[in-house]
Amino acid sequence: MKINGSNYKTIWCDSIEQNIKIIDQTKLPHSLEIITLNNTDDVIKAIREMNVRGAPLIGCTGAFGVFLACKSSIETDYIEVCCNNLISSRPTAVNLEWAVKRVKDRVLLSKKKDRINTALHEATLIAEEDIKNCKSIGRYGLEIIKNISQKSNDTVNILTHCNAGWLATVDWGTATAPIYLSFKSGLDIHVWVDETRPRLQGAFLTSFELNHESIPNTVISDNTGGFLMYKRRVDLCITGADRILSNGDVINKIGTYEKAIAARENNIPFYIAAPVSTIDFNHINSSDITIEERSDDEMRKITGKVNDRSFEVDIYPEQSNSLNVAFDITPSKFISGIICEHGIFEASEEGIRKIFTKLSK
Protein backbone atom coordinates (compact mmCIF):
# COMPACT_ATOMS: atom_id res chain seq x y z
CA MET A 1 0.00 0.00 0.00
CA LYS A 2 1.03 3.66 -0.05
CA ILE A 3 2.85 6.12 2.19
CA ASN A 4 3.01 9.63 0.78
CA GLY A 5 2.07 8.28 -2.64
CA SER A 6 4.85 5.66 -2.79
CA ASN A 7 4.21 1.91 -2.61
CA TYR A 8 5.71 0.06 0.33
CA LYS A 9 5.74 -3.40 1.83
CA THR A 10 6.41 -3.91 5.53
CA ILE A 11 9.33 -6.29 4.98
CA TRP A 12 11.65 -7.14 2.11
CA CYS A 13 15.02 -8.68 1.31
CA ASP A 14 17.75 -6.36 0.08
CA SER A 15 19.06 -8.46 -2.80
CA ILE A 16 22.36 -6.56 -2.93
CA GLU A 17 23.23 -6.52 0.77
CA GLN A 18 21.48 -9.85 1.44
CA ASN A 19 19.83 -8.58 4.60
CA ILE A 20 16.25 -7.85 5.62
CA LYS A 21 14.60 -4.43 5.74
CA ILE A 22 11.52 -3.55 7.80
CA ILE A 23 9.47 -0.45 8.46
CA ASP A 24 10.00 0.53 12.11
CA GLN A 25 6.41 0.65 13.32
CA THR A 26 7.34 2.10 16.70
CA LYS A 27 8.21 5.36 14.92
CA LEU A 28 4.92 5.67 13.01
CA PRO A 29 2.99 7.87 12.47
CA HIS A 30 5.46 10.61 13.37
CA SER A 31 8.32 9.44 11.14
CA LEU A 32 9.06 6.77 8.54
CA GLU A 33 12.24 4.87 9.38
CA ILE A 34 13.68 1.66 7.95
CA ILE A 35 15.54 -0.87 10.10
CA THR A 36 18.08 -3.37 8.74
CA LEU A 37 18.07 -6.89 10.21
CA ASN A 38 21.41 -8.67 9.84
CA ASN A 39 21.03 -11.71 12.12
CA THR A 40 18.53 -13.61 14.25
CA ASP A 41 19.27 -11.45 17.30
CA ASP A 42 18.15 -8.42 15.28
CA VAL A 43 14.98 -10.27 14.27
CA ILE A 44 14.15 -11.33 17.83
CA LYS A 45 14.70 -7.79 19.09
CA ALA A 46 12.47 -6.37 16.33
CA ILE A 47 9.67 -8.81 17.20
CA ARG A 48 9.91 -8.34 20.98
CA GLU A 49 10.11 -4.56 20.80
CA MET A 50 7.28 -4.48 18.23
CA ASN A 51 9.23 -2.81 15.45
CA VAL A 52 7.20 -5.39 13.56
CA ARG A 53 3.85 -6.59 14.88
CA GLY A 54 0.68 -8.28 13.73
CA ALA A 55 0.46 -12.06 13.58
CA PRO A 56 1.03 -12.54 9.81
CA LEU A 57 3.94 -10.09 9.69
CA ILE A 58 5.55 -11.59 12.80
CA GLY A 59 5.38 -14.94 11.02
CA CYS A 60 7.00 -13.57 7.85
CA THR A 61 9.70 -11.85 9.89
CA GLY A 62 10.44 -15.08 11.72
CA ALA A 63 10.69 -16.87 8.36
CA PHE A 64 13.32 -14.41 7.15
CA GLY A 65 15.00 -14.87 10.55
CA VAL A 66 15.69 -18.50 9.61
CA PHE A 67 17.34 -17.25 6.41
CA LEU A 68 19.60 -14.97 8.48
CA ALA A 69 20.40 -17.88 10.79
CA CYS A 70 21.53 -19.94 7.79
CA LYS A 71 23.70 -17.05 6.64
CA SER A 72 25.52 -17.24 9.99
CA SER A 73 25.84 -21.03 9.97
CA ILE A 74 24.46 -23.90 7.92
CA GLU A 75 24.99 -26.38 10.77
CA THR A 76 21.81 -28.13 11.93
CA ASP A 77 22.34 -27.59 15.69
CA TYR A 78 22.82 -23.85 15.21
CA ILE A 79 19.74 -23.53 13.03
CA GLU A 80 17.64 -25.48 15.56
CA VAL A 81 18.70 -23.19 18.42
CA CYS A 82 18.00 -20.05 16.39
CA CYS A 83 14.58 -21.33 15.39
CA ASN A 84 13.65 -22.10 19.01
CA ASN A 85 14.73 -18.60 20.03
CA LEU A 86 12.69 -17.05 17.23
CA ILE A 87 9.56 -18.99 18.18
CA SER A 88 9.81 -17.96 21.84
CA SER A 89 10.24 -14.25 21.06
CA ARG A 90 6.45 -13.70 21.26
CA PRO A 91 4.35 -16.56 22.61
CA THR A 92 0.71 -15.88 21.71
CA ALA A 93 0.47 -15.47 17.92
CA VAL A 94 0.56 -18.87 16.21
CA ASN A 95 1.83 -17.62 12.81
CA LEU A 96 5.37 -17.18 14.14
CA GLU A 97 5.82 -20.83 15.07
CA TRP A 98 4.11 -21.97 11.86
CA ALA A 99 6.36 -19.89 9.58
CA VAL A 100 9.62 -20.63 11.38
CA LYS A 101 8.95 -24.38 11.39
CA ARG A 102 7.95 -24.35 7.74
CA VAL A 103 11.23 -22.74 6.66
CA LYS A 104 13.30 -24.84 9.07
CA ASP A 105 11.78 -28.09 7.82
CA ARG A 106 12.58 -27.19 4.20
CA VAL A 107 16.10 -26.13 5.14
CA LEU A 108 16.93 -29.28 7.09
CA LEU A 109 15.76 -31.45 4.20
CA SER A 110 18.09 -29.66 1.79
CA LYS A 111 21.79 -30.18 1.22
CA LYS A 112 23.99 -28.01 3.41
CA LYS A 113 25.37 -26.10 0.45
CA ASP A 114 21.79 -25.17 -0.55
CA ARG A 115 20.49 -24.16 2.87
CA ILE A 116 20.89 -20.39 2.56
CA ASN A 117 19.11 -20.25 -0.80
CA THR A 118 16.44 -22.69 0.36
CA ALA A 119 15.68 -20.56 3.42
CA LEU A 120 15.47 -17.35 1.41
CA HIS A 121 13.26 -18.98 -1.22
CA GLU A 122 10.83 -20.38 1.36
CA ALA A 123 10.66 -17.16 3.39
CA THR A 124 10.00 -15.21 0.19
CA LEU A 125 7.24 -17.66 -0.71
CA ILE A 126 5.60 -17.11 2.68
CA ALA A 127 5.69 -13.34 2.16
CA GLU A 128 4.23 -13.64 -1.34
CA GLU A 129 1.53 -16.02 -0.12
CA ASP A 130 0.65 -13.55 2.64
CA ILE A 131 -0.07 -10.84 0.06
CA LYS A 132 -2.15 -13.24 -2.03
CA ASN A 133 -4.07 -14.50 1.01
CA CYS A 134 -4.84 -10.99 2.21
CA LYS A 135 -6.24 -10.03 -1.19
CA SER A 136 -8.44 -13.15 -1.12
CA ILE A 137 -9.67 -12.22 2.35
CA GLY A 138 -10.43 -8.79 0.94
CA ARG A 139 -12.53 -10.21 -1.91
CA TYR A 140 -14.64 -12.35 0.43
CA GLY A 141 -15.06 -9.51 2.91
CA LEU A 142 -16.00 -7.12 0.12
CA GLU A 143 -19.15 -9.16 -0.52
CA ILE A 144 -20.26 -8.64 3.09
CA ILE A 145 -19.79 -4.88 2.80
CA LYS A 146 -21.53 -4.82 -0.60
CA ASN A 147 -24.59 -6.57 0.85
CA ILE A 148 -24.82 -4.09 3.72
CA SER A 149 -24.44 -1.18 1.30
CA GLN A 150 -27.18 -2.48 -0.99
CA LYS A 151 -29.59 -2.92 1.90
CA SER A 152 -28.94 0.44 3.56
CA ASN A 153 -28.25 2.55 0.46
CA ASP A 154 -26.15 4.72 2.74
CA THR A 155 -22.59 5.01 4.08
CA VAL A 156 -21.39 1.72 5.58
CA ASN A 157 -19.81 2.41 8.96
CA ILE A 158 -17.20 -0.22 9.86
CA LEU A 159 -15.58 -0.49 13.27
CA THR A 160 -12.15 -2.09 13.62
CA HIS A 161 -9.91 -2.66 16.62
CA CYS A 162 -6.11 -2.44 16.85
CA ASN A 163 -4.27 -2.67 13.53
CA ALA A 164 -5.03 -5.61 11.27
CA GLY A 165 -3.99 -3.53 8.29
CA TRP A 166 -1.20 -3.80 5.75
CA LEU A 167 1.25 -2.84 8.49
CA ALA A 168 0.29 -6.06 10.31
CA THR A 169 0.95 -8.15 7.20
CA VAL A 170 3.25 -7.82 4.19
CA ASP A 171 0.61 -5.84 2.27
CA TRP A 172 -3.20 -5.25 2.12
CA GLY A 173 -3.91 -6.43 5.67
CA THR A 174 -6.58 -8.80 6.94
CA ALA A 175 -9.39 -6.72 8.48
CA THR A 176 -8.52 -3.78 6.21
CA ALA A 177 -8.33 -5.71 2.93
CA PRO A 178 -12.15 -5.71 2.54
CA ILE A 179 -12.11 -2.00 3.40
CA TYR A 180 -9.48 -1.17 0.77
CA LEU A 181 -11.27 -3.18 -1.93
CA SER A 182 -14.63 -1.66 -1.00
CA PHE A 183 -13.24 1.84 -1.31
CA LYS A 184 -11.50 1.04 -4.60
CA SER A 185 -14.77 -0.38 -5.96
CA GLY A 186 -16.56 2.88 -5.22
CA LEU A 187 -18.59 1.91 -2.14
CA ASP A 188 -19.40 4.68 0.32
CA ILE A 189 -17.64 3.61 3.53
CA HIS A 190 -16.39 5.15 6.76
CA VAL A 191 -14.20 3.47 9.39
CA TRP A 192 -14.40 3.90 13.15
CA VAL A 193 -10.85 3.30 14.42
CA ASP A 194 -10.44 2.23 18.05
CA GLU A 195 -7.34 3.98 19.36
CA THR A 196 -6.35 0.67 21.06
CA ARG A 197 -4.54 1.43 24.27
CA PRO A 198 -1.90 1.11 25.47
CA ARG A 199 0.24 1.13 22.29
CA LEU A 200 -2.37 2.98 20.22
CA GLN A 201 -2.03 0.75 17.17
CA GLY A 202 -5.40 1.96 15.93
CA ALA A 203 -4.74 5.67 16.31
CA PHE A 204 -1.08 5.45 15.26
CA LEU A 205 -1.20 2.79 12.53
CA THR A 206 -4.69 2.03 11.24
CA SER A 207 -5.67 5.68 10.89
CA PHE A 208 -2.25 6.37 9.35
CA GLU A 209 -2.86 3.68 6.72
CA LEU A 210 -6.39 4.78 5.92
CA ASN A 211 -5.38 8.44 5.64
CA HIS A 212 -2.68 7.60 3.09
CA GLU A 213 -5.29 5.72 1.03
CA SER A 214 -7.79 8.63 1.41
CA ILE A 215 -10.36 6.44 3.18
CA PRO A 216 -12.70 8.37 5.53
CA ASN A 217 -12.02 7.39 9.13
CA THR A 218 -12.48 8.64 12.67
CA VAL A 219 -10.35 7.68 15.67
CA ILE A 220 -12.40 6.92 18.78
CA SER A 221 -11.46 6.12 22.35
CA ASP A 222 -11.61 2.42 23.20
CA ASN A 223 -14.74 2.88 25.31
CA THR A 224 -16.80 4.56 22.56
CA GLY A 225 -17.64 1.58 20.32
CA GLY A 226 -20.51 0.26 22.42
CA PHE A 227 -22.20 3.66 22.47
CA LEU A 228 -21.88 4.00 18.69
CA MET A 229 -23.38 0.53 18.23
CA TYR A 230 -26.29 1.40 20.53
CA LYS A 231 -26.91 4.54 18.49
CA ARG A 232 -26.92 2.48 15.25
CA ARG A 233 -23.84 4.25 13.95
CA VAL A 234 -21.95 1.01 13.30
CA ASP A 235 -23.01 -1.42 10.56
CA LEU A 236 -20.21 -3.96 10.79
CA CYS A 237 -17.22 -4.89 12.96
CA ILE A 238 -14.13 -6.54 11.49
CA THR A 239 -10.97 -7.35 13.45
CA GLY A 240 -7.95 -9.53 12.89
CA ALA A 241 -6.77 -12.42 15.07
CA ASP A 242 -3.52 -13.53 16.63
CA ARG A 243 -4.71 -17.11 17.15
CA ILE A 244 -7.93 -18.91 16.23
CA LEU A 245 -8.56 -22.05 18.26
CA SER A 246 -10.06 -25.19 16.76
CA ASN A 247 -13.40 -24.51 18.50
CA GLY A 248 -13.67 -21.08 16.85
CA ASP A 249 -12.64 -19.01 19.87
CA VAL A 250 -10.34 -16.13 18.95
CA ILE A 251 -7.33 -14.65 20.73
CA ASN A 252 -6.75 -11.07 19.65
CA LYS A 253 -5.72 -7.67 20.94
CA ILE A 254 -7.10 -6.83 24.37
CA GLY A 255 -10.47 -5.15 23.97
CA THR A 256 -11.71 -7.37 21.14
CA TYR A 257 -13.93 -9.39 23.50
CA GLU A 258 -15.72 -6.25 24.73
CA LYS A 259 -16.44 -5.13 21.16
CA ALA A 260 -17.82 -8.55 20.28
CA ILE A 261 -20.18 -8.52 23.27
CA ALA A 262 -21.42 -5.03 22.39
CA ALA A 263 -21.91 -6.04 18.75
CA ARG A 264 -24.00 -9.07 19.68
CA GLU A 265 -26.10 -7.06 22.13
CA ASN A 266 -26.88 -4.59 19.33
CA ASN A 267 -27.35 -7.17 16.52
CA ILE A 268 -24.32 -5.95 14.58
CA PRO A 269 -22.27 -8.53 12.62
CA PHE A 270 -18.81 -9.15 14.07
CA TYR A 271 -16.31 -10.85 11.76
CA ILE A 272 -12.75 -12.07 12.20
CA ALA A 273 -10.45 -11.70 9.19
CA ALA A 274 -7.34 -13.87 9.26
CA PRO A 275 -5.34 -16.29 7.10
CA VAL A 276 -5.48 -20.03 7.75
CA SER A 277 -1.94 -19.81 9.20
CA THR A 278 -3.54 -18.09 12.22
CA ILE A 279 -5.65 -21.17 13.03
CA ASP A 280 -4.30 -23.40 15.78
CA PHE A 281 -5.76 -26.77 14.82
CA ASN A 282 -4.12 -28.40 17.85
CA HIS A 283 -5.87 -26.45 20.62
CA ILE A 284 -9.59 -26.68 21.27
CA ASN A 285 -9.49 -24.27 24.20
CA SER A 286 -7.20 -21.60 25.62
CA SER A 287 -6.36 -23.23 28.96
CA ASP A 288 -2.72 -23.90 28.09
CA ILE A 289 -2.16 -20.93 25.73
CA THR A 290 0.25 -18.29 27.03
CA ILE A 291 -1.47 -14.89 27.03
CA GLU A 292 1.33 -12.36 26.83
CA GLU A 293 1.67 -9.72 29.53
CA ARG A 294 3.91 -6.81 28.63
CA SER A 295 5.80 -4.10 30.51
CA ASP A 296 3.75 -1.57 32.44
CA ASP A 297 5.87 1.13 30.79
CA GLU A 298 3.65 0.70 27.73
CA MET A 299 0.69 1.84 29.83
CA ARG A 300 2.51 4.45 31.87
CA LYS A 301 4.17 6.29 28.98
CA ILE A 302 2.94 7.77 25.74
CA THR A 303 4.76 9.28 22.77
CA GLY A 304 3.64 12.52 21.17
CA LYS A 305 5.00 15.12 18.79
CA VAL A 306 5.76 18.79 19.41
CA ASN A 307 7.25 20.99 16.68
CA ASP A 308 8.49 18.00 14.65
CA ARG A 309 10.13 16.40 17.69
CA SER A 310 8.82 13.26 19.40
CA PHE A 311 8.63 13.11 23.17
CA GLU A 312 7.76 10.34 25.62
CA VAL A 313 5.88 11.41 28.73
CA ASP A 314 4.41 9.75 31.82
CA ILE A 315 0.62 9.88 31.96
CA TYR A 316 -0.15 8.66 35.46
CA PRO A 317 1.60 8.46 38.86
CA GLU A 318 4.72 6.34 39.00
CA GLN A 319 3.58 4.64 42.22
CA SER A 320 0.38 3.32 40.59
CA ASN A 321 0.37 -0.40 39.81
CA SER A 322 -0.35 -1.56 36.26
CA LEU A 323 -1.45 -4.76 34.55
CA ASN A 324 -0.72 -4.83 30.83
CA VAL A 325 -2.40 -7.89 29.30
CA ALA A 326 -1.78 -7.87 25.55
CA PHE A 327 -4.59 -10.16 24.35
CA ASP A 328 -8.04 -11.42 25.29
CA ILE A 329 -10.20 -14.37 24.24
CA THR A 330 -13.47 -13.93 22.34
CA PRO A 331 -15.76 -16.98 22.54
CA SER A 332 -16.99 -18.23 19.19
CA LYS A 333 -20.65 -17.53 20.02
CA PHE A 334 -19.98 -13.80 19.63
CA ILE A 335 -18.41 -14.17 16.16
CA SER A 336 -20.53 -13.98 12.98
CA GLY A 337 -17.91 -15.71 10.88
CA ILE A 338 -14.24 -16.14 10.04
CA ILE A 339 -13.10 -14.60 6.76
CA CYS A 340 -10.03 -16.44 5.46
CA GLU A 341 -8.44 -16.87 2.05
CA HIS A 342 -10.71 -19.88 1.34
CA GLY A 343 -14.01 -18.19 2.10
CA ILE A 344 -16.23 -17.31 5.05
CA PHE A 345 -16.70 -20.02 7.66
CA GLU A 346 -18.67 -20.43 10.85
CA ALA A 347 -16.70 -19.77 14.04
CA SER A 348 -17.19 -23.25 15.51
CA GLU A 349 -15.58 -26.68 15.64
CA GLU A 350 -17.58 -27.61 12.55
CA GLY A 351 -16.51 -24.45 10.72
CA ILE A 352 -12.84 -24.99 11.55
CA ARG A 353 -13.19 -28.64 10.50
CA LYS A 354 -14.49 -27.50 7.10
CA ILE A 355 -11.44 -25.27 6.66
CA PHE A 356 -9.15 -28.18 7.60
CA THR A 357 -10.97 -30.47 5.14
CA LYS A 358 -10.56 -27.89 2.37
CA LEU A 359 -6.83 -27.68 3.09
CA SER A 360 -6.50 -31.48 3.00
CA LYS A 361 -7.91 -31.83 -0.52
C-alpha positions in Angstrom: 0.0 0.0 0.0 1.0 3.7 0.0 2.9 6.1 2.2 3.0 9.6 0.8 2.1 8.3 -2.6 4.9 5.7 -2.8 4.2 1.9 -2.6 5.7 0.1 0.3 5.7 -3.4 1.8 6.4 -3.9 5.5 9.3 -6.3 5.0 11.6 -7.1 2.1 15.0 -8.7 1.3 17.7 -6.4 0.1 19.1 -8.5 -2.8 22.4 -6.6 -2.9 23.2 -6.5 0.8 21.5 -9.9 1.4 19.8 -8.6 4.6 16.2 -7.9 5.6 14.6 -4.4 5.7 11.5 -3.6 7.8 9.5 -0.5 8.5 10.0 0.5 12.1 6.4 0.7 13.3 7.3 2.1 16.7 8.2 5.4 14.9 4.9 5.7 13.0 3.0 7.9 12.5 5.5 10.6 13.4 8.3 9.4 11.1 9.1 6.8 8.5 12.2 4.9 9.4 13.7 1.7 7.9 15.5 -0.9 10.1 18.1 -3.4 8.7 18.1 -6.9 10.2 21.4 -8.7 9.8 21.0 -11.7 12.1 18.5 -13.6 14.3 19.3 -11.4 17.3 18.1 -8.4 15.3 15.0 -10.3 14.3 14.2 -11.3 17.8 14.7 -7.8 19.1 12.5 -6.4 16.3 9.7 -8.8 17.2 9.9 -8.3 21.0 10.1 -4.6 20.8 7.3 -4.5 18.2 9.2 -2.8 15.5 7.2 -5.4 13.6 3.8 -6.6 14.9 0.7 -8.3 13.7 0.5 -12.1 13.6 1.0 -12.5 9.8 3.9 -10.1 9.7 5.5 -11.6 12.8 5.4 -14.9 11.0 7.0 -13.6 7.8 9.7 -11.8 9.9 10.4 -15.1 11.7 10.7 -16.9 8.4 13.3 -14.4 7.2 15.0 -14.9 10.5 15.7 -18.5 9.6 17.3 -17.2 6.4 19.6 -15.0 8.5 20.4 -17.9 10.8 21.5 -19.9 7.8 23.7 -17.1 6.6 25.5 -17.2 10.0 25.8 -21.0 10.0 24.5 -23.9 7.9 25.0 -26.4 10.8 21.8 -28.1 11.9 22.3 -27.6 15.7 22.8 -23.9 15.2 19.7 -23.5 13.0 17.6 -25.5 15.6 18.7 -23.2 18.4 18.0 -20.0 16.4 14.6 -21.3 15.4 13.6 -22.1 19.0 14.7 -18.6 20.0 12.7 -17.0 17.2 9.6 -19.0 18.2 9.8 -18.0 21.8 10.2 -14.2 21.1 6.5 -13.7 21.3 4.3 -16.6 22.6 0.7 -15.9 21.7 0.5 -15.5 17.9 0.6 -18.9 16.2 1.8 -17.6 12.8 5.4 -17.2 14.1 5.8 -20.8 15.1 4.1 -22.0 11.9 6.4 -19.9 9.6 9.6 -20.6 11.4 9.0 -24.4 11.4 8.0 -24.3 7.7 11.2 -22.7 6.7 13.3 -24.8 9.1 11.8 -28.1 7.8 12.6 -27.2 4.2 16.1 -26.1 5.1 16.9 -29.3 7.1 15.8 -31.5 4.2 18.1 -29.7 1.8 21.8 -30.2 1.2 24.0 -28.0 3.4 25.4 -26.1 0.5 21.8 -25.2 -0.6 20.5 -24.2 2.9 20.9 -20.4 2.6 19.1 -20.2 -0.8 16.4 -22.7 0.4 15.7 -20.6 3.4 15.5 -17.3 1.4 13.3 -19.0 -1.2 10.8 -20.4 1.4 10.7 -17.2 3.4 10.0 -15.2 0.2 7.2 -17.7 -0.7 5.6 -17.1 2.7 5.7 -13.3 2.2 4.2 -13.6 -1.3 1.5 -16.0 -0.1 0.7 -13.6 2.6 -0.1 -10.8 0.1 -2.1 -13.2 -2.0 -4.1 -14.5 1.0 -4.8 -11.0 2.2 -6.2 -10.0 -1.2 -8.4 -13.1 -1.1 -9.7 -12.2 2.4 -10.4 -8.8 0.9 -12.5 -10.2 -1.9 -14.6 -12.3 0.4 -15.1 -9.5 2.9 -16.0 -7.1 0.1 -19.2 -9.2 -0.5 -20.3 -8.6 3.1 -19.8 -4.9 2.8 -21.5 -4.8 -0.6 -24.6 -6.6 0.9 -24.8 -4.1 3.7 -24.4 -1.2 1.3 -27.2 -2.5 -1.0 -29.6 -2.9 1.9 -28.9 0.4 3.6 -28.3 2.6 0.5 -26.1 4.7 2.7 -22.6 5.0 4.1 -21.4 1.7 5.6 -19.8 2.4 9.0 -17.2 -0.2 9.9 -15.6 -0.5 13.3 -12.2 -2.1 13.6 -9.9 -2.7 16.6 -6.1 -2.4 16.9 -4.3 -2.7 13.5 -5.0 -5.6 11.3 -4.0 -3.5 8.3 -1.2 -3.8 5.8 1.3 -2.8 8.5 0.3 -6.1 10.3 1.0 -8.2 7.2 3.3 -7.8 4.2 0.6 -5.8 2.3 -3.2 -5.3 2.1 -3.9 -6.4 5.7 -6.6 -8.8 6.9 -9.4 -6.7 8.5 -8.5 -3.8 6.2 -8.3 -5.7 2.9 -12.2 -5.7 2.5 -12.1 -2.0 3.4 -9.5 -1.2 0.8 -11.3 -3.2 -1.9 -14.6 -1.7 -1.0 -13.2 1.8 -1.3 -11.5 1.0 -4.6 -14.8 -0.4 -6.0 -16.6 2.9 -5.2 -18.6 1.9 -2.1 -19.4 4.7 0.3 -17.6 3.6 3.5 -16.4 5.1 6.8 -14.2 3.5 9.4 -14.4 3.9 13.2 -10.8 3.3 14.4 -10.4 2.2 18.0 -7.3 4.0 19.4 -6.3 0.7 21.1 -4.5 1.4 24.3 -1.9 1.1 25.5 0.2 1.1 22.3 -2.4 3.0 20.2 -2.0 0.8 17.2 -5.4 2.0 15.9 -4.7 5.7 16.3 -1.1 5.4 15.3 -1.2 2.8 12.5 -4.7 2.0 11.2 -5.7 5.7 10.9 -2.2 6.4 9.3 -2.9 3.7 6.7 -6.4 4.8 5.9 -5.4 8.4 5.6 -2.7 7.6 3.1 -5.3 5.7 1.0 -7.8 8.6 1.4 -10.4 6.4 3.2 -12.7 8.4 5.5 -12.0 7.4 9.1 -12.5 8.6 12.7 -10.3 7.7 15.7 -12.4 6.9 18.8 -11.5 6.1 22.4 -11.6 2.4 23.2 -14.7 2.9 25.3 -16.8 4.6 22.6 -17.6 1.6 20.3 -20.5 0.3 22.4 -22.2 3.7 22.5 -21.9 4.0 18.7 -23.4 0.5 18.2 -26.3 1.4 20.5 -26.9 4.5 18.5 -26.9 2.5 15.2 -23.8 4.3 13.9 -22.0 1.0 13.3 -23.0 -1.4 10.6 -20.2 -4.0 10.8 -17.2 -4.9 13.0 -14.1 -6.5 11.5 -11.0 -7.4 13.4 -8.0 -9.5 12.9 -6.8 -12.4 15.1 -3.5 -13.5 16.6 -4.7 -17.1 17.1 -7.9 -18.9 16.2 -8.6 -22.1 18.3 -10.1 -25.2 16.8 -13.4 -24.5 18.5 -13.7 -21.1 16.8 -12.6 -19.0 19.9 -10.3 -16.1 19.0 -7.3 -14.7 20.7 -6.7 -11.1 19.6 -5.7 -7.7 20.9 -7.1 -6.8 24.4 -10.5 -5.1 24.0 -11.7 -7.4 21.1 -13.9 -9.4 23.5 -15.7 -6.3 24.7 -16.4 -5.1 21.2 -17.8 -8.5 20.3 -20.2 -8.5 23.3 -21.4 -5.0 22.4 -21.9 -6.0 18.8 -24.0 -9.1 19.7 -26.1 -7.1 22.1 -26.9 -4.6 19.3 -27.3 -7.2 16.5 -24.3 -6.0 14.6 -22.3 -8.5 12.6 -18.8 -9.2 14.1 -16.3 -10.8 11.8 -12.7 -12.1 12.2 -10.5 -11.7 9.2 -7.3 -13.9 9.3 -5.3 -16.3 7.1 -5.5 -20.0 7.8 -1.9 -19.8 9.2 -3.5 -18.1 12.2 -5.7 -21.2 13.0 -4.3 -23.4 15.8 -5.8 -26.8 14.8 -4.1 -28.4 17.9 -5.9 -26.5 20.6 -9.6 -26.7 21.3 -9.5 -24.3 24.2 -7.2 -21.6 25.6 -6.4 -23.2 29.0 -2.7 -23.9 28.1 -2.2 -20.9 25.7 0.2 -18.3 27.0 -1.5 -14.9 27.0 1.3 -12.4 26.8 1.7 -9.7 29.5 3.9 -6.8 28.6 5.8 -4.1 30.5 3.7 -1.6 32.4 5.9 1.1 30.8 3.6 0.7 27.7 0.7 1.8 29.8 2.5 4.4 31.9 4.2 6.3 29.0 2.9 7.8 25.7 4.8 9.3 22.8 3.6 12.5 21.2 5.0 15.1 18.8 5.8 18.8 19.4 7.2 21.0 16.7 8.5 18.0 14.7 10.1 16.4 17.7 8.8 13.3 19.4 8.6 13.1 23.2 7.8 10.3 25.6 5.9 11.4 28.7 4.4 9.7 31.8 0.6 9.9 32.0 -0.2 8.7 35.5 1.6 8.5 38.9 4.7 6.3 39.0 3.6 4.6 42.2 0.4 3.3 40.6 0.4 -0.4 39.8 -0.4 -1.6 36.3 -1.5 -4.8 34.6 -0.7 -4.8 30.8 -2.4 -7.9 29.3 -1.8 -7.9 25.6 -4.6 -10.2 24.4 -8.0 -11.4 25.3 -10.2 -14.4 24.2 -13.5 -13.9 22.3 -15.8 -17.0 22.5 -17.0 -18.2 19.2 -20.6 -17.5 20.0 -20.0 -13.8 19.6 -18.4 -14.2 16.2 -20.5 -14.0 13.0 -17.9 -15.7 10.9 -14.2 -16.1 10.0 -13.1 -14.6 6.8 -10.0 -16.4 5.5 -8.4 -16.9 2.0 -10.7 -19.9 1.3 -14.0 -18.2 2.1 -16.2 -17.3 5.0 -16.7 -20.0 7.7 -18.7 -20.4 10.9 -16.7 -19.8 14.0 -17.2 -23.2 15.5 -15.6 -26.7 15.6 -17.6 -27.6 12.6 -16.5 -24.5 10.7 -12.8 -25.0 11.5 -13.2 -28.6 10.5 -14.5 -27.5 7.1 -11.4 -25.3 6.7 -9.2 -28.2 7.6 -11.0 -30.5 5.1 -10.6 -27.9 2.4 -6.8 -27.7 3.1 -6.5 -31.5 3.0 -7.9 -31.8 -0.5 
